[in-house]
Amino acid sequence: MASRTRGGRTCSVAQALDVVGERWNLLILRDALLGSTRFDAFLNSLGIARNVLANRLNGLVRNGIFVRVPYQHRPLRHEYLLTERGRELTVVIVALMEWGDRHFVDGEPFRVAVHSACGGEVHSRLVCTGCGGPVAPADVTTRRND
């Protein structure tokens, strides 16, 4: 478990990593954002052990990233639907995808993020709330919020 405090205060980065920072969790989220909802779909896509997938999905449900909903009653089977909290992680997945494309892909990327309403490409960007302008990663720092 990541260190949860920094300077006597709760560290939101550490808490977020406790929920989604494990490799399989991020790949499960990626597949969910691509439309997977069922255990077998995740299992086939990821090549993950059944018990590991079950543990990861249970943790993501427990942390409010997914909600488990029955889709069949005999035998009982569930699908895993992203909650609003889970959908907010789209920003994280798109940023990771873009970073990976820039640093590890030669040529065209395998996928691009698109706006479902118009089909235009979607990109992660840092924007200043003060001036409204774009911000380069090198120009970002943090400060205590006292």
C-alpha positions as CSV (number, residue, x, y, z in Angstrom):
1,M,0.0,0.0,0.0
2,A,1.4,3.4,-1.0
3,S,2.2,6.0,1.7
4,R,-1.1,7.7,2.4
5,T,0.2,10.8,4.1
6,R,2.6,13.5,3.1
7,G,3.6,16.2,5.5
8,G,0.8,15.1,7.9
9,R,-1.9,15.4,5.3
10,T,-3.7,12.8,3.1
11,C,-2.0,12.2,-0.2
12,S,-4.6,11.8,-2.9
13,V,-2.1,10.4,-5.4
14,A,-1.3,7.5,-3.0
15,Q,-5.0,6.9,-2.3
16,A,-5.8,6.8,-6.0
17,L,-2.9,4.4,-6.7
18,D,-4.3,2.1,-3.9
19,V,-7.4,1.8,-6.1
20,V,-6.2,1.8,-9.7
21,G,-2.4,1.8,-9.6
22,E,-2.0,-1.9,-10.2
23,R,-1.3,-2.9,-13.8
24,W,-4.3,-5.3,-14.2
25,N,-6.7,-2.7,-12.8
26,L,-5.7,-0.2,-15.5
27,L,-6.0,-2.8,-18.2
28,I,-9.5,-3.8,-16.9
29,L,-10.4,-0.1,-17.0
30,R,-9.1,0.2,-20.6
31,D,-11.2,-2.7,-21.7
32,A,-14.3,-1.4,-19.9
33,L,-13.9,2.0,-21.7
34,L,-13.7,0.0,-24.9
35,G,-17.0,-1.6,-24.1
36,S,-16.3,-4.8,-22.2
37,T,-18.7,-5.5,-19.3
38,R,-18.6,-9.2,-18.7
39,F,-16.1,-11.4,-16.8
40,D,-15.4,-13.7,-19.8
41,A,-14.8,-10.7,-22.1
42,F,-12.1,-9.3,-19.7
43,L,-10.7,-12.8,-19.2
44,N,-10.3,-13.4,-23.0
45,S,-9.0,-10.0,-23.7
46,L,-6.4,-9.8,-20.9
47,G,-5.2,-13.4,-20.6
48,I,-5.3,-12.9,-16.8
49,A,-5.9,-15.8,-14.4
50,R,-9.5,-16.2,-13.3
51,N,-8.8,-15.7,-9.6
52,V,-6.7,-12.5,-10.3
53,L,-9.4,-11.1,-12.4
54,A,-12.1,-11.9,-9.8
55,N,-10.0,-10.2,-7.1
56,R,-9.4,-7.1,-9.2
57,L,-13.0,-6.7,-10.2
58,N,-14.2,-7.2,-6.6
59,G,-11.7,-4.5,-5.5
60,L,-12.9,-2.1,-8.3
61,V,-16.5,-2.7,-7.3
62,R,-15.7,-2.2,-3.6
63,N,-14.0,1.1,-4.5
64,G,-17.0,2.4,-6.5
65,I,-15.3,2.1,-9.9
66,F,-17.8,-0.5,-11.2
67,V,-21.2,-1.7,-10.1
68,R,-22.0,-5.4,-10.5
69,V,-25.4,-6.0,-12.2
70,P,-26.9,-9.4,-12.9
71,Y,-27.6,-10.1,-16.6
72,Q,-28.5,-13.7,-16.2
73,H,-30.2,-15.5,-13.3
74,R,-29.8,-19.2,-14.1
75,P,-26.9,-19.6,-13.6
76,L,-26.4,-16.2,-11.9
77,R,-24.0,-14.1,-14.0
78,H,-23.0,-10.4,-13.6
79,E,-21.7,-7.7,-15.8
80,Y,-19.5,-4.9,-14.6
81,L,-20.7,-1.4,-15.4
82,L,-18.5,1.7,-14.9
83,T,-19.9,4.2,-12.4
84,E,-19.5,7.9,-12.9
85,R,-16.4,7.6,-10.7
86,G,-15.0,4.9,-13.0
87,R,-15.9,7.0,-16.2
88,E,-13.9,9.9,-14.8
89,L,-10.8,7.7,-15.2
90,T,-11.1,8.1,-19.0
91,V,-8.8,11.1,-18.5
92,V,-6.1,8.9,-16.9
93,I,-6.4,6.2,-19.6
94,V,-6.3,8.7,-22.5
95,A,-3.3,10.4,-21.0
96,L,-1.5,7.1,-20.5
97,M,-2.4,6.0,-24.1
98,E,-1.0,9.3,-25.5
99,W,2.1,9.1,-23.5
100,G,2.7,5.5,-24.6
101,D,2.0,6.4,-28.2
102,R,4.6,9.2,-28.0
103,H,7.3,7.1,-26.4
104,F,6.8,3.5,-27.5
105,V,4.9,3.4,-30.9
106,D,6.7,3.7,-34.2
107,G,4.3,5.0,-36.8
108,E,0.6,5.3,-36.3
109,P,-0.9,4.4,-32.9
110,F,-3.2,1.4,-32.7
111,R,-6.1,3.5,-31.3
112,V,-7.1,7.1,-31.0
113,A,-9.6,8.6,-28.5
114,V,-12.6,10.1,-30.3
115,H,-15.6,12.2,-29.2
116,S,-18.6,10.0,-29.5
117,A,-20.9,12.9,-30.5
118,C,-18.9,14.1,-33.5
119,G,-16.0,11.7,-34.2
120,G,-13.3,14.3,-33.6
121,E,-10.1,13.2,-31.9
122,V,-9.8,13.8,-28.1
123,H,-6.6,14.7,-26.4
124,S,-5.6,15.2,-22.8
125,R,-4.3,18.7,-22.1
126,L,-3.3,20.8,-19.1
127,V,-5.2,24.1,-19.0
128,C,-4.8,26.9,-16.5
129,T,-8.0,28.0,-14.7
130,G,-6.5,31.4,-14.2
131,C,-5.7,32.5,-17.7
132,G,-7.4,29.7,-19.7
133,G,-4.2,28.9,-21.6
134,P,-2.5,25.6,-22.3
135,V,0.2,24.6,-19.9
136,A,3.3,22.6,-20.7
137,P,4.2,19.8,-18.3
138,A,7.5,21.5,-17.5
139,D,5.5,24.5,-16.3
140,V,3.5,22.6,-13.7
141,T,4.3,22.4,-10.0
142,T,2.2,21.8,-6.9
143,R,1.7,23.7,-3.7
144,R,0.0,23.0,-0.4
145,N,-3.6,23.9,-0.3
146,D,-3.8,25.5,3.1
